[in-house]
Amino acid sequence: MSRLEEPFAPGLQPERTLLAWRRTCLAFAVVTVVATRFTVDRLGPAAVALGILGSGLAGVTYAVVSIRYRRIHESLAASGVTGQGALPLALAFAAALVLGLACAAYLVVDLID
């Protein structure tokens, strides 16, 4: 096994972080799909659009996190240092925002009816 294929640290912090991000992305996707299911009767196509957008953002976040992990791993193995980026956090925030918008729209439509 080459140095780049082995885990960087005995504590495996980058691996634990990757797994936590993956669980978060999966949770966003599942909750978005469930919210879509329960709001589609009231919101119609808007619920479907929000569901697709939210699930898509969760999927993109999952892919970005996986790529980021690989870059961090390679950087740590090569030089022992790594840079920080906020793209995964921004995408996760966007997914949470879409889910919040779907819930708010559901409540507004429910109050109007």
C-alpha positions as CSV (number, residue, x, y, z in Angstrom):
1,M,0.0,0.0,0.0
2,S,1.5,3.4,-1.0
3,R,1.7,6.3,1.4
4,L,-1.2,8.0,-0.4
5,E,-3.5,5.0,0.0
6,E,-2.9,4.6,3.8
7,P,-4.9,6.6,6.3
8,F,-3.0,9.8,7.3
9,A,-3.4,9.7,11.1
10,P,-4.0,7.0,13.6
11,G,-7.0,8.9,14.9
12,L,-8.5,8.9,11.4
13,Q,-10.1,12.4,11.8
14,P,-10.5,13.0,8.1
15,E,-12.3,9.7,7.7
16,R,-14.6,10.4,10.6
17,T,-15.4,13.8,9.2
18,L,-16.1,12.3,5.8
19,L,-18.5,9.7,7.4
20,A,-20.3,12.5,9.4
21,W,-20.8,14.6,6.2
22,R,-22.1,11.5,4.3
23,R,-24.6,10.8,7.1
24,T,-25.7,14.5,7.1
25,C,-26.2,14.4,3.3
26,L,-28.2,11.2,3.5
27,A,-30.3,12.7,6.3
28,F,-31.0,15.8,4.2
29,A,-32.0,13.7,1.2
30,V,-34.3,11.4,3.1
31,V,-36.0,14.2,5.0
32,T,-36.5,16.2,1.8
33,V,-38.1,13.2,0.1
34,V,-40.4,12.6,3.1
35,A,-41.3,16.3,3.2
36,T,-42.1,16.2,-0.5
37,R,-44.3,13.2,0.0
38,F,-46.3,15.0,2.8
39,T,-46.5,18.4,1.1
40,V,-47.3,17.3,-2.5
41,D,-51.1,17.3,-1.8
42,R,-51.0,21.0,-0.7
43,L,-48.2,22.4,-2.8
44,G,-48.4,20.3,-5.9
45,P,-45.6,20.9,-8.5
46,A,-43.9,23.3,-6.1
47,A,-43.4,20.5,-3.6
48,V,-41.9,18.3,-6.3
49,A,-39.6,21.1,-7.5
50,L,-38.4,21.8,-3.9
51,G,-38.0,18.0,-3.3
52,I,-35.9,17.6,-6.4
53,L,-33.8,20.7,-5.6
54,G,-33.2,19.7,-2.0
55,S,-32.3,16.1,-2.9
56,G,-30.1,17.3,-5.7
57,L,-28.3,19.7,-3.3
58,A,-27.8,16.8,-0.9
59,G,-26.3,14.7,-3.7
60,V,-24.0,17.4,-4.9
61,T,-22.8,18.0,-1.3
62,Y,-22.1,14.3,-1.0
63,A,-20.0,14.3,-4.2
64,V,-18.1,17.5,-3.1
65,V,-17.4,16.1,0.3
66,S,-16.0,12.9,-1.2
67,I,-13.7,14.9,-3.6
68,R,-12.7,17.2,-0.7
69,Y,-11.8,14.2,1.5
70,R,-9.6,12.8,-1.3
71,R,-7.8,16.1,-1.7
72,I,-7.3,16.6,2.0
73,H,-6.0,13.0,2.4
74,E,-3.5,13.5,-0.4
75,S,-2.4,16.8,1.0
76,L,-1.9,15.4,4.5
77,A,0.0,12.4,3.2
78,A,2.3,14.5,1.0
79,S,3.0,17.6,3.3
80,G,1.1,17.1,6.6
81,V,-1.0,20.3,6.1
82,T,-4.2,21.0,4.4
83,G,-6.3,24.0,3.3
84,Q,-9.9,24.6,4.5
85,G,-12.8,25.2,2.2
86,A,-16.4,26.1,2.9
87,L,-18.2,24.7,-0.2
88,P,-19.6,21.6,1.5
89,L,-20.9,23.7,4.4
90,A,-22.5,26.2,1.9
91,L,-24.2,23.3,0.0
92,A,-25.5,21.8,3.2
93,F,-26.8,25.2,4.2
94,A,-28.6,25.5,0.8
95,A,-30.2,22.0,1.3
96,A,-31.4,23.0,4.7
97,L,-32.7,26.3,3.4
98,V,-34.7,24.5,0.7
99,L,-36.2,22.1,3.2
100,G,-37.1,25.1,5.4
101,L,-38.7,26.8,2.5
102,A,-40.8,23.7,1.7
103,C,-42.0,23.6,5.4
104,A,-42.8,27.3,5.4
105,A,-44.7,27.0,2.2
106,Y,-46.7,24.1,3.6
107,L,-47.6,26.1,6.7
108,V,-48.6,29.2,4.7
109,V,-50.8,27.2,2.3
110,D,-52.3,25.4,5.3
111,L,-53.1,28.7,7.0
112,I,-54.7,30.1,3.8
113,D,-57.0,27.1,3.3
